[in-house]
Amino acid sequence: MKLTVQIQLLPDAEQTQSLRAIVERFNEAANWIAGECFTRKESNQFNVRKFAYRHVRDRFGLSSQMAQLCIKNVCDAYKRDRSRRVHVRKHAAIVYDQRTMSFKGIDRVSLLTLAGRVVVPFVLGTYQRERFTLHKGQADLVLRKDGKWFLLVTVDVPDSVPVPVTDFVGIDLGIVNIAADSDGTAHTGEKVEKVRRKHNLQRKRLQRKGTKGAKKKLRRVGSKEARFRRHENHVISKRVVESAKRTERGIALEDLTHIRDRVTARGGDARNRLSGWSFHQLRSFIDYKALRAGIPVVAVDPRNTSRTCSECGHCEKANRKNQERFVCKQCGFSCNADWNAARNLRALANRNVATELAGILPSRKAAGL
């Protein structure tokens, strides 16, 4: 399994100038190649090399390998959407490979620039240090808006031995509770809601002001909010996977397709809360953490899981008394609505797997799950 490890570089003033120069020149060349590819309707990198390679080397001064990487990057991007011209930002991330980058121990890296190679020190956290020896293939050099440099290194981590499971833990995603499991644990809290409201109010205030300084501050607030969401999604996904591993169960997640259309958000604040959280990011974090732990993850169709009683199976819209409470009109079973939905997801996952084992449905592998 391939993961990406983020390493912070600590270049001095001269090295910073060299790194900035190669980033700007690389992206300038990429923009020129993108325009030529769009005009010629060509995305095959072998054909693009015939007309772009020598020009990129002579006009932009890139080394042979840098020119090859630049051409490949543009072709890969253009293949994703041939109807639109690719535009590359001045300080967009650029690619390094084993010919243009080499690590010198566990605290320095040699990077090719326009003026030759520079050996830049970097720092590793505990998480990065544990996986650093597994680095393989390409890396991305990133210049953040705050002026900090990072190297995103691809590491090849061996998959864990799959854990045999006979049961699942259901995970329901929502607005008030970002994630609630079938064990009754709500993965959210007042801290998350307090920070979310703070960012939302600050964003509204800056948008109303509309000055140049306010717009600059708004970008910083947006970056801070994105980092907060990412951190919380990492925390939630880690807890979910650890719980499943400890109890030797799989994870049943609701299919996220059209989640923003399915979830009802009444009022401006609720709509902001729904649109302001990255559910797909949370799902991807759970997926890769579960894969590392050998825990199977299945996607379950969530239709009517919020209206169906997890005790008697009665389905009725009136069962959902309000956002928080579920009261079955048939058997009278009452509980938290998110917990009820998570229990239904667990039951559906168990039923689907049992049916699969009986040979009635195609296997998850055959179905591409």
ZAMIDO-378639 format. One record per residue (C-alpha): residue in three letters; y, x, z. Coordinates in steps of 0.05 Angstrom, whole numbers, plus 5000, padded with zeros to 4 digits. Layout:
# residues N
+------+------+------+------+
: resn :   c2 :   c1 :   c3 :
+------+------+------+------+
:  ALA :    Y :    X :    Z :
...
+------+------+------+------+
This chain:
# residues 369
+------+------+------+------+
: resn :   c2 :   c1 :   c3 :
+------+------+------+------+
:  MET : 5000 : 5000 : 5000 :
:  LYS : 5068 : 5026 : 4980 :
:  LEU : 5127 : 5021 : 5029 :
:  THR : 5198 : 5046 : 5026 :
:  VAL : 5225 : 5092 : 5081 :
:  GLN : 5300 : 5100 : 5090 :
:  ILE : 5325 : 5170 : 5107 :
:  GLN : 5397 : 5184 : 5125 :
:  LEU : 5426 : 5246 : 5092 :
:  LEU : 5479 : 5289 : 5126 :
:  PRO : 5515 : 5326 : 5070 :
:  ASP : 5576 : 5369 : 5084 :
:  ALA : 5641 : 5359 : 5045 :
:  GLU : 5620 : 5403 : 4986 :
:  GLN : 5551 : 5372 : 4981 :
:  THR : 5583 : 5302 : 4985 :
:  GLN : 5626 : 5319 : 4925 :
:  SER : 5566 : 5344 : 4886 :
:  LEU : 5525 : 5282 : 4903 :
:  ARG : 5582 : 5235 : 4885 :
:  ALA : 5591 : 5271 : 4818 :
:  ILE : 5518 : 5264 : 4797 :
:  VAL : 5517 : 5191 : 4818 :
:  GLU : 5579 : 5174 : 4777 :
:  ARG : 5556 : 5214 : 4716 :
:  PHE : 5486 : 5185 : 4718 :
:  ASN : 5512 : 5114 : 4721 :
:  GLU : 5564 : 5128 : 4667 :
:  ALA : 5508 : 5151 : 4621 :
:  ALA : 5466 : 5090 : 4641 :
:  ASN : 5523 : 5044 : 4621 :
:  TRP : 5528 : 5077 : 4553 :
:  ILE : 5453 : 5072 : 4542 :
:  ALA : 5454 : 4999 : 4564 :
:  GLY : 5507 : 4982 : 4512 :
:  GLU : 5468 : 5017 : 4456 :
:  CYS : 5403 : 4983 : 4476 :
:  PHE : 5437 : 4915 : 4476 :
:  THR : 5470 : 4927 : 4408 :
:  ARG : 5405 : 4953 : 4376 :
:  LYS : 5361 : 4902 : 4414 :
:  GLU : 5317 : 4960 : 4435 :
:  SER : 5282 : 4967 : 4502 :
:  ASN : 5224 : 5013 : 4486 :
:  GLN : 5240 : 5078 : 4522 :
:  PHE : 5205 : 5121 : 4470 :
:  ASN : 5249 : 5092 : 4415 :
:  VAL : 5311 : 5096 : 4459 :
:  ARG : 5299 : 5170 : 4471 :
:  LYS : 5304 : 5183 : 4396 :
:  PHE : 5377 : 5162 : 4393 :
:  ALA : 5400 : 5171 : 4466 :
:  TYR : 5368 : 5233 : 4495 :
:  ARG : 5409 : 5287 : 4459 :
:  HIS : 5473 : 5247 : 4464 :
:  VAL : 5464 : 5237 : 4540 :
:  ARG : 5452 : 5311 : 4549 :
:  ASP : 5510 : 5334 : 4507 :
:  ARG : 5562 : 5282 : 4526 :
:  PHE : 5546 : 5271 : 4600 :
:  GLY : 5517 : 5338 : 4618 :
:  LEU : 5454 : 5312 : 4651 :
:  SER : 5393 : 5356 : 4657 :
:  SER : 5332 : 5341 : 4614 :
:  GLN : 5294 : 5305 : 4670 :
:  MET : 5356 : 5267 : 4693 :
:  ALA : 5367 : 5242 : 4622 :
:  GLN : 5295 : 5218 : 4618 :
:  LEU : 5301 : 5182 : 4685 :
:  CYS : 5367 : 5150 : 4663 :
:  ILE : 5336 : 5124 : 4598 :
:  LYS : 5275 : 5097 : 4634 :
:  ASN : 5317 : 5060 : 4687 :
:  VAL : 5360 : 5025 : 4634 :
:  CYS : 5299 : 5005 : 4592 :
:  ASP : 5264 : 4976 : 4653 :
:  ALA : 5326 : 4936 : 4672 :
:  TYR : 5337 : 4911 : 4601 :
:  LYS : 5265 : 4888 : 4594 :
:  ARG : 5275 : 4840 : 4652 :
:  ASP : 5328 : 4801 : 4614 :
:  ARG : 5339 : 4818 : 4540 :
:  SER : 5392 : 4763 : 4531 :
:  ARG : 5445 : 4798 : 4575 :
:  ARG : 5476 : 4867 : 4571 :
:  VAL : 5460 : 4910 : 4631 :
:  HIS : 5522 : 4933 : 4670 :
:  VAL : 5513 : 4990 : 4720 :
:  ARG : 5560 : 4999 : 4779 :
:  LYS : 5597 : 5065 : 4785 :
:  HIS : 5562 : 5082 : 4851 :
:  ALA : 5496 : 5047 : 4840 :
:  ALA : 5433 : 5080 : 4867 :
:  ILE : 5402 : 5134 : 4822 :
:  VAL : 5330 : 5157 : 4817 :
:  TYR : 5299 : 5223 : 4835 :
:  ASP : 5227 : 5245 : 4823 :
:  GLN : 5184 : 5304 : 4840 :
:  ARG : 5218 : 5347 : 4787 :
:  THR : 5289 : 5334 : 4812 :
:  MET : 5275 : 5330 : 4886 :
:  SER : 5234 : 5370 : 4936 :
:  PHE : 5229 : 5367 : 5012 :
:  LYS : 5240 : 5431 : 5051 :
:  GLY : 5204 : 5417 : 5116 :
:  ILE : 5219 : 5355 : 5156 :
:  ASP : 5295 : 5361 : 5160 :
:  ARG : 5321 : 5382 : 5091 :
:  VAL : 5314 : 5359 : 5019 :
:  SER : 5333 : 5394 : 4954 :
:  LEU : 5368 : 5349 : 4904 :
:  LEU : 5388 : 5365 : 4832 :
:  THR : 5462 : 5356 : 4817 :
:  LEU : 5509 : 5374 : 4759 :
:  ALA : 5524 : 5440 : 4793 :
:  GLY : 5451 : 5457 : 4807 :
:  ARG : 5408 : 5441 : 4868 :
:  VAL : 5437 : 5427 : 4937 :
:  VAL : 5396 : 5429 : 5000 :
:  VAL : 5418 : 5371 : 5044 :
:  PRO : 5398 : 5361 : 5117 :
:  PHE : 5373 : 5293 : 5139 :
:  VAL : 5350 : 5257 : 5202 :
:  LEU : 5286 : 5218 : 5214 :
:  GLY : 5273 : 5163 : 5263 :
:  THR : 5206 : 5153 : 5297 :
:  TYR : 5183 : 5102 : 5246 :
:  GLN : 5203 : 5146 : 5187 :
:  ARG : 5173 : 5209 : 5218 :
:  GLU : 5104 : 5176 : 5226 :
:  ARG : 5102 : 5160 : 5151 :
:  PHE : 5142 : 5217 : 5122 :
:  THR : 5081 : 5259 : 5106 :
:  LEU : 5056 : 5203 : 5060 :
:  HIS : 5115 : 5206 : 5012 :
:  LYS : 5096 : 5200 : 4939 :
:  GLY : 5131 : 5190 : 4873 :
:  GLN : 5204 : 5172 : 4863 :
:  ALA : 5262 : 5162 : 4911 :
:  ASP : 5330 : 5128 : 4905 :
:  LEU : 5394 : 5162 : 4925 :
:  VAL : 5441 : 5109 : 4955 :
:  LEU : 5515 : 5114 : 4972 :
:  ARG : 5534 : 5057 : 5019 :
:  LYS : 5602 : 5025 : 5022 :
:  ASP : 5616 : 5059 : 5088 :
:  GLY : 5607 : 5128 : 5055 :
:  LYS : 5539 : 5143 : 5085 :
:  TRP : 5484 : 5172 : 5041 :
:  PHE : 5412 : 5150 : 5044 :
:  LEU : 5348 : 5169 : 5008 :
:  LEU : 5298 : 5112 : 4999 :
:  VAL : 5230 : 5147 : 4995 :
:  THR : 5167 : 5113 : 4971 :
:  VAL : 5107 : 5126 : 5017 :
:  ASP : 5035 : 5108 : 5003 :
:  VAL : 5005 : 5079 : 5067 :
:  PRO : 4930 : 5064 : 5068 :
:  ASP : 4912 : 4991 : 5079 :
:  SER : 4880 : 4973 : 5145 :
:  VAL : 4809 : 4947 : 5148 :
:  PRO : 4813 : 4871 : 5140 :
:  VAL : 4803 : 4833 : 5205 :
:  PRO : 4749 : 4779 : 5200 :
:  VAL : 4782 : 4713 : 5220 :
:  THR : 4756 : 4644 : 5236 :
:  ASP : 4822 : 4612 : 5253 :
:  PHE : 4896 : 4614 : 5233 :
:  VAL : 4963 : 4612 : 5268 :
:  GLY : 5010 : 4564 : 5233 :
:  ILE : 5083 : 4584 : 5223 :
:  ASP : 5136 : 4531 : 5210 :
:  LEU : 5204 : 4553 : 5184 :
:  GLY : 5267 : 4514 : 5198 :
:  ILE : 5340 : 4512 : 5217 :
:  VAL : 5344 : 4509 : 5293 :
:  ASN : 5279 : 4548 : 5302 :
:  ILE : 5276 : 4601 : 5248 :
:  ALA : 5201 : 4604 : 5259 :
:  ALA : 5156 : 4564 : 5305 :
:  ASP : 5081 : 4577 : 5312 :
:  SER : 5023 : 4531 : 5328 :
:  ASP : 5016 : 4564 : 5396 :
:  GLY : 5082 : 4533 : 5417 :
:  THR : 5125 : 4595 : 5411 :
:  ALA : 5194 : 4587 : 5380 :
:  HIS : 5217 : 4653 : 5348 :
:  THR : 5292 : 4644 : 5357 :
:  GLY : 5341 : 4638 : 5414 :
:  GLU : 5412 : 4629 : 5438 :
:  LYS : 5429 : 4701 : 5420 :
:  VAL : 5413 : 4690 : 5347 :
:  GLU : 5452 : 4625 : 5344 :
:  LYS : 5512 : 4655 : 5380 :
:  VAL : 5517 : 4714 : 5332 :
:  ARG : 5507 : 4668 : 5271 :
:  ARG : 5564 : 4622 : 5294 :
:  LYS : 5610 : 4682 : 5307 :
:  HIS : 5599 : 4709 : 5237 :
:  ASN : 5608 : 4640 : 5206 :
:  LEU : 5674 : 4627 : 5242 :
:  GLN : 5700 : 4696 : 5226 :
:  ARG : 5682 : 4688 : 5152 :
:  LYS : 5718 : 4621 : 5148 :
:  ARG : 5780 : 4650 : 5181 :
:  LEU : 5783 : 4709 : 5133 :
:  GLN : 5771 : 4665 : 5072 :
:  ARG : 5830 : 4621 : 5092 :
:  LYS : 5875 : 4681 : 5101 :
:  GLY : 5859 : 4708 : 5032 :
:  THR : 5898 : 4774 : 5036 :
:  LYS : 5874 : 4841 : 5009 :
:  GLY : 5859 : 4865 : 5079 :
:  ALA : 5823 : 4801 : 5096 :
:  LYS : 5779 : 4808 : 5034 :
:  LYS : 5762 : 4879 : 5054 :
:  LYS : 5745 : 4856 : 5124 :
:  LEU : 5704 : 4800 : 5095 :
:  ARG : 5660 : 4849 : 5058 :
:  ARG : 5648 : 4888 : 5122 :
:  VAL : 5630 : 4823 : 5159 :
:  GLY : 5582 : 4804 : 5103 :
:  SER : 5547 : 4872 : 5108 :
:  LYS : 5543 : 4866 : 5184 :
:  GLU : 5514 : 4795 : 5179 :
:  ALA : 5462 : 4818 : 5128 :
:  ARG : 5440 : 4874 : 5175 :
:  PHE : 5435 : 4825 : 5232 :
:  ARG : 5391 : 4777 : 5191 :
:  ARG : 5347 : 4835 : 5169 :
:  HIS : 5338 : 4860 : 5241 :
:  GLU : 5320 : 4791 : 5267 :
:  ASN : 5271 : 4779 : 5210 :
:  HIS : 5238 : 4846 : 5227 :
:  VAL : 5233 : 4825 : 5301 :
:  ILE : 5204 : 4756 : 5284 :
:  SER : 5154 : 4782 : 5233 :
:  LYS : 5131 : 4837 : 5281 :
:  ARG : 5118 : 4786 : 5337 :
:  VAL : 5081 : 4739 : 5290 :
:  VAL : 5035 : 4793 : 5263 :
:  GLU : 5022 : 4823 : 5332 :
:  SER : 5003 : 4755 : 5359 :
:  ALA : 4956 : 4742 : 5301 :
:  LYS : 4924 : 4811 : 5307 :
:  ARG : 4915 : 4805 : 5383 :
:  THR : 4878 : 4738 : 5375 :
:  GLU : 4842 : 4759 : 5311 :
:  ARG : 4871 : 4702 : 5270 :
:  GLY : 4901 : 4696 : 5200 :
:  ILE : 4972 : 4672 : 5187 :
:  ALA : 4986 : 4606 : 5153 :
:  LEU : 5057 : 4603 : 5123 :
:  GLU : 5088 : 4545 : 5087 :
:  ASP : 5099 : 4555 : 5013 :
:  LEU : 5173 : 4573 : 5008 :
:  THR : 5184 : 4543 : 4938 :
:  HIS : 5246 : 4499 : 4940 :
:  ILE : 5251 : 4505 : 5016 :
:  ARG : 5326 : 4492 : 5014 :
:  ASP : 5314 : 4427 : 4976 :
:  ARG : 5259 : 4404 : 5023 :
:  VAL : 5294 : 4417 : 5089 :
:  THR : 5347 : 4365 : 5107 :
:  ALA : 5412 : 4395 : 5132 :
:  ARG : 5462 : 4343 : 5156 :
:  GLY : 5533 : 4366 : 5165 :
:  GLY : 5570 : 4429 : 5143 :
:  ASP : 5546 : 4471 : 5202 :
:  ALA : 5473 : 4455 : 5188 :
:  ARG : 5481 : 4470 : 5114 :
:  ASN : 5512 : 4537 : 5131 :
:  ARG : 5454 : 4553 : 5177 :
:  LEU : 5403 : 4535 : 5123 :
:  SER : 5437 : 4574 : 5067 :
:  GLY : 5455 : 4632 : 5113 :
:  TRP : 5384 : 4654 : 5130 :
:  SER : 5337 : 4694 : 5085 :
:  PHE : 5270 : 4658 : 5091 :
:  HIS : 5240 : 4697 : 5032 :
:  GLN : 5258 : 4762 : 5066 :
:  LEU : 5223 : 4739 : 5129 :
:  ARG : 5162 : 4719 : 5088 :
:  SER : 5160 : 4788 : 5054 :
:  PHE : 5165 : 4823 : 5121 :
:  ILE : 5107 : 4782 : 5148 :
:  ASP : 5067 : 4796 : 5085 :
:  TYR : 5072 : 4872 : 5087 :
:  LYS : 5064 : 4878 : 5162 :
:  ALA : 5002 : 4834 : 5160 :
:  LEU : 4974 : 4875 : 5102 :
:  ARG : 4983 : 4938 : 5143 :
:  ALA : 4947 : 4905 : 5202 :
:  GLY : 4891 : 4877 : 5160 :
:  ILE : 4911 : 4805 : 5174 :
:  PRO : 4902 : 4754 : 5118 :
:  VAL : 4963 : 4710 : 5100 :
:  VAL : 4955 : 4644 : 5064 :
:  ALA : 5008 : 4599 : 5034 :
:  VAL : 5001 : 4525 : 5051 :
:  ASP : 5033 : 4465 : 5017 :
:  PRO : 5081 : 4438 : 5071 :
:  ARG : 5089 : 4368 : 5042 :
:  ASN : 5089 : 4315 : 5098 :
:  THR : 5072 : 4366 : 5152 :
:  SER : 5135 : 4345 : 5190 :
:  ARG : 5115 : 4271 : 5185 :
:  THR : 5041 : 4276 : 5200 :
:  CYS : 5013 : 4271 : 5270 :
:  SER : 4974 : 4334 : 5287 :
:  GLU : 4930 : 4293 : 5335 :
:  CYS : 4909 : 4231 : 5295 :
:  GLY : 4932 : 4248 : 5224 :
:  HIS : 4978 : 4187 : 5217 :
:  CYS : 5034 : 4201 : 5166 :
:  GLU : 5098 : 4161 : 5169 :
:  LYS : 5172 : 4180 : 5161 :
:  ALA : 5189 : 4144 : 5226 :
:  ASN : 5144 : 4192 : 5264 :
:  ARG : 5200 : 4244 : 5261 :
:  LYS : 5246 : 4213 : 5313 :
:  ASN : 5299 : 4267 : 5305 :
:  GLN : 5305 : 4340 : 5289 :
:  GLU : 5273 : 4361 : 5354 :
:  ARG : 5223 : 4306 : 5373 :
:  PHE : 5161 : 4280 : 5340 :
:  VAL : 5131 : 4214 : 5364 :
:  CYS : 5071 : 4185 : 5329 :
:  LYS : 5078 : 4110 : 5315 :
:  GLN : 5003 : 4100 : 5316 :
:  CYS : 4975 : 4140 : 5374 :
:  GLY : 5039 : 4154 : 5413 :
:  PHE : 5030 : 4230 : 5413 :
:  SER : 5096 : 4263 : 5428 :
:  CYS : 5116 : 4336 : 5422 :
:  ASN : 5167 : 4385 : 5392 :
:  ALA : 5173 : 4370 : 5317 :
:  ASP : 5168 : 4443 : 5296 :
:  TRP : 5106 : 4454 : 5338 :
:  ASN : 5074 : 4393 : 5308 :
:  ALA : 5088 : 4418 : 5237 :
:  ALA : 5060 : 4487 : 5254 :
:  ARG : 4996 : 4455 : 5280 :
:  ASN : 4989 : 4417 : 5215 :
:  LEU : 4998 : 4481 : 5175 :
:  ARG : 4943 : 4514 : 5216 :
:  ALA : 4897 : 4454 : 5204 :
:  LEU : 4910 : 4456 : 5129 :
:  ALA : 4896 : 4531 : 5125 :
:  ASN : 4830 : 4523 : 5163 :
:  ARG : 4811 : 4464 : 5119 :
:  ASN : 4828 : 4501 : 5054 :
:  VAL : 4789 : 4563 : 5075 :
:  ALA : 4729 : 4521 : 5097 :
:  THR : 4730 : 4485 : 5030 :
:  GLU : 4736 : 4551 : 4993 :
:  LEU : 4676 : 4580 : 5030 :
:  ALA : 4637 : 4518 : 5012 :
:  GLY : 4650 : 4534 : 4938 :
:  ILE : 4691 : 4471 : 4923 :
:  LEU : 4755 : 4510 : 4909 :
:  PRO : 4764 : 4576 : 4872 :
:  SER : 4774 : 4636 : 4917 :
:  ARG : 4844 : 4657 : 4938 :
:  LYS : 4834 : 4723 : 4900 :
:  ALA : 4816 : 4686 : 4837 :
:  ALA : 4876 : 4640 : 4846 :
:  GLY : 4922 : 4701 : 4854 :
:  LEU : 4940 : 4687 : 4927 :
+------+------+------+------+
